[in-house]
Structure formats: C-alpha cells, structure tokens
Amino acid sequence: MTGDDVLLVEKRPGGVAVVTLNRPTKLNAIDDALHNRLSAVWGELTLDLSVRAVVLTGSGRAFCAGGDSSTFPFGEDPEKVRRVRMSSVRDIVDHMVGFPLPVIAAVNGAAVGLGATLISLCDLTVMSEEAFLSDPHVSVGMVAGDGNAVTWPFLMSLARVKEFLFTGDRIPAPLALELGLVNRVEPAAETLDAAIALAQRLADQPTQAVQQTKRLVNMHLRQAAGLMMDMAVALETESFSNLSAPR
C-alpha cells in the first residue's frame, strides 16, 4: 500500500491499481484531506507507467457518503472556505474526466452525493447488489452542483435525472443497472474481485487504443463540464447559506 491514510493506492501485478477511499468510520465521507488526495492521485497515476487500469472503491461498508457535513464551514470567513472547497470539487471532476487510463468503480456500499458523482466519472461500474446511489443535495436545501447534474444526463434520460435530483430518492442496484448508471451488479462479496478482473481485462488491451478511445468518448463529458462546472460550483457554494450550523 502507498499513499495518504485517507486514500490508499495498491498496485497489483498486471498493471492494475486499486484506489481505496479510507475513512470507514465516517462512511468514507470526503473531508478536506480526502478532497486534496482525490484531486492529486490522478496526476500521480498518470505518471506511473506501470499502471494501465484503475479500480476505485471504498473501505468498510460504504463506497462514499458524500461531503463530510461535520466539516462544513460555518465559522470565521466561511464563504472563503466554501469557495476553496468547491474549487477542489471542480479539480476532481476535471482530473477524472481528463485521466487517460480506464477507471472501474467497485461500488461496495452506499454512494451518496459526491460519492455518486465519483462513480459517474468512472468509465465502468460494478455495483454490489446491496448498494444504492442517491444525490440528496436538493432535499437538504443545496444546489446539486458537484457533478451529477453534469454527468447523469449522459447516462439516463433527463426526466429520470430530474426525478432523482429533485427528490433525492435512493437508486437501488437493480434500478441503477436498468437505468444505465452501472454496468454490472454482483453479490457483495464478489464486487471488488469482479471489478479487478474487469480492470485487468482492460489493462491487457492495447494501451494506446484504449486510452485514445477513452479520450474521444470523454470529449462529450469534457465539453459539458467546461460549460457547466463553473456555474454549478458557484450555485452550490451560494446555497451553503441555506444550511444551519450544527448546535
């Protein structure tokens, strides 16, 4: 294992790296430290020529519970902190969209908010039959600006995107498969192994062909992110004022 405690990187034989969100006691909710590592790790892996495919997963019983609400800024100069944090979200989106290697999400448990966005930025997804996706931003009074409003329209109809963003309803694994949000649903105990096997298959494909094909396909998403993310980040940052400080 290498990497910061909040994000583990394990390089396996055959050119596959497993990146694990590692805050299990917090359901892998993303604090500032994990924000920073999620922004940086893609550049690090790009420079590592021994890696040809990546699996992204979570430790413990969740994939990622989204932003860590216990670290939301309510104290001195919260607006500045919010803008810095949301800028980090923009960096994560940009870096994942531009990452040249294939990335397979192994969704071992709940993926909420930004956690669901991380999955939608991966190239393929293997999901535990016990897991679910949701984006509850609107339900707690915030604009859904950290990615799913950008990515989900590429994966399912606008009508369904609006339904799940407006209501925050959970999307269980069978429905996620039906909607096209994930590629495969597996028993919980087999999810990570299935994702690693799929990553190995892609790692064994001709490298230049895989990477340049991903680059072409992701041009659609890159254009959408370039058009929308500045406004999305600004609107979500503004909507932090709708939240109340914890007592």
C-alpha positions, -999 to 999 in steps of 0.1 A, spaced: 0 0 0 11 35 -7 -5 69 -2 -20 90 25 -41 73 52 -74 87 38 -66 73 3 -48 41 -2 -32 30 -35 -24 -6 -40 -5 -16 -72 -12 -52 -82 6 -74 -107 -7 -70 -143 -9 -32 -143 -40 -27 -121 -40 -1 -93 -67 -2 -66 -75 32 -51 -95 30 -19 -113 58 -1 -102 51 35 -124 68 61 -145 38 71 -157 51 104 -171 81 85 -185 60 57 -157 75 35 -173 109 36 -150 134 20 -132 159 42 -105 184 31 -77 159 33 -96 134 11 -106 162 -13 -70 170 -17 -59 134 -23 -87 128 -47 -76 158 -67 -39 148 -67 -40 110 -72 -50 110 -109 -19 130 -118 3 107 -98 -12 76 -115 -8 92 -150 29 94 -144 32 58 -132 39 39 -164 34 6 -146 -3 13 -141 -27 6 -171 -61 5 -154 -75 16 -120 -102 4 -97 -119 29 -73 -136 16 -42 -143 24 -6 -132 7 27 -157 -7 51 -195 -8 44 -199 23 22 -184 35 -10 -187 72 -1 -213 91 19 -205 124 0 -192 155 16 -184 153 54 -211 175 68 -192 177 101 -165 197 84 -188 222 66 -176 257 72 -198 278 94 -172 297 114 -150 327 107 -150 336 70 -170 306 59 -175 320 24 -138 318 16 -135 282 29 -166 272 8 -151 286 -24 -118 268 -18 -136 235 -11 -159 238 -42 -129 247 -63 -114 214 -52 -145 196 -64 -141 212 -98 -105 200 -98 -116 164 -90 -141 165 -119 -116 179 -143 -89 155 -134 -111 124 -136 -126 134 -169 -91 140 -183 -75 109 -167 -62 88 -196 -64 53 -180 -97 33 -177 -112 35 -143 -137 9 -129 -158 18 -99 -163 -11 -74 -194 1 -55 -192 -18 -23 -219 2 -5 -239 34 -4 -227 61 -28 -243 95 -19 -239 130 -33 -203 135 -44 -198 97 -39 -224 91 -67 -206 117 -88 -173 99 -84 -190 68 -98 -204 86 -128 -169 99 -136 -155 64 -138 -156 46 -171 -173 13 -160 -190 4 -127 -195 -29 -109 -220 -25 -81 -229 -46 -51 -264 -58 -51 -267 -44 -16 -255 -9 -25 -275 22 -36 -269 56 -52 -285 89 -42 -280 126 -45 -298 144 -17 -284 179 -23 -318 194 -31 -335 177 -2 -312 194 23 -315 228 6 -285 228 -16 -280 230 -54 -268 197 -69 -237 214 -83 -208 190 -76 -212 168 -106 -243 147 -111 -263 174 -129 -234 173 -154 -228 136 -157 -261 119 -152 -277 133 -184 -251 112 -203 -262 80 -186 -300 83 -184 -330 103 -196 -334 139 -184 -368 130 -169 -351 104 -147 -322 128 -139 -347 154 -127 -367 129 -107 -337 117 -87 -320 151 -83 -353 168 -73 -364 141 -48 -331 127 -36 -346 92 -38 -323 62 -35 -315 42 -66 -310 6 -56 -286 -16 -76 -311 -33 -99 -326 0 -109 -292 16 -114 -284 -12 -138 -317 -8 -156 -311 30 -160 -276 26 -173 -259 41 -143 -238 10 -138 -226 -19 -160 -229 -49 -137 -244 -59 -104 -227 -86 -83 -231 -102 -49 -214 -80 -22 -186 -105 -16 -177 -106 -53 -179 -69 -62 -143 -59 -58 -129 -91 -74 -153 -86 -104 -141 -50 -108 -104 -60 -106 -110 -87 -132 -126 -62 -155 -98 -37 -149 -73 -65 -157 -90 -72 -190 -87 -35 -199 -51 -34 -187 -44 -62 -212 -59 -44 -241 -37 -23 -265 -27 7 -243 -28 34 -269 -61 22 -284 -78 21 -250 -66 55 -239 -73 74 -271 -107 58 -274 -115 70 -239 -102 104 -248 -126 106 -278 -156 94 -258 -149 117 -229 -148 147 -252 -186 149 -247 -183 150 -210 -153 173 -211 -173 198 -231 -203 196 -207 -180 200 -177 -163 230 -193 -196 246 -200 -214 239 -167 -190 234 -138 -181 270 -131 -218 278 -127 -225 246 -109 -198 253 -83 -209 289 -79 -245 280 -73 -238 252 -49 -214 275 -30 -241 301 -27 -266 275 -15 -245 267 16 -262 297 31 -294 276 32 -278 253 58 -278 258 95 -247 255 117 -247 224 139 -256 230 176 
